Amino acid sequence: MSRRAVILAGGIGRRLRPYTVVLPKPLMPIGEYPILEVIIRQLAHYGFDHITLAVNHQAEIIKSYFNSGNRWGIKIDYSLEKEPLGTMGPLKLIKDLPEHFLVMNGDVLTDLDFGRLYDDHVVSGEIFTISSSERLQQSEFGILKVNNKRDLYAFQEKPVEKYEVSMGVYVLSKEVLEHIPEDSPYGFDTLMFNFLHMGKTVRVKLHQGYWLDIGRPEDYVQATDFFKENKKIFLKETHVENSTV
């Protein structure tokens, strides 16, 4: 079965400066590979045979590196944003999207099984699936619990809260495109608020493996170190050519 993916690779990468002064964020190296190449190799492994890169900032450098995708045995084409359109807006520029397709950020390091996520979405019959990851955050402060009389009834010393966050990996059905405006910036957050308001069902599938985006310098360093020590969990055996940045 043919599988289609759209990778959002048009961001400027302001949070990752000074690293992104020369290279666009999707070409930042993780070990011997750019992060975007790691993603493309993973998608190819999980049966995605057509990838569209939604590009804007330094688009020609990205096109020059990935070309048509022959190196990885897949088809790669490009959708160029003339102006930044957010996370969902670029999808309106791609006119040949199939009934179901994966959309993801181009700066994500994860061991997620993209093929299973795609298949689960198709079987579910829903229009939007979010892949999520659990995070723990410890408060910097002691938390006071007070009643309506302003009396203290409980105290927590720097409590730890568990919550789920979006991994920046989604599977969409084509119906979603009807809710995205033409030629206008439109983000994932706006789409979710609108879906909640309309009562649309959005599935959230928890991934219990590794996930980190490289949007900040400290996360980039962490991801690079982890990848070097655990390459086998991210890159399966493959017969495609080796490449370097």
Secondary structure, DSSP 8 states (H G I E B T S, - for coil): --EEEEEE-----GGGTTGGGTS-GGG-EETTEEHHHHHHHHHHHTTEEEEEEEE-TTHHHHHHHHTTSGGGTSEEEEEE-SS--TTTGGGGG-TT--SEEEEEETTEEE---HHHHHHHHHHH--SEEEEEEEEEEE-SS-EEEE-TT--EEEEESS-EEEEEEEEEEEEEEGGGGGGS-TTS---HHHHHHHHHHHT---EEEE--S-EEE--SHHHHHHHHHHHHH-HHHHS----S-----
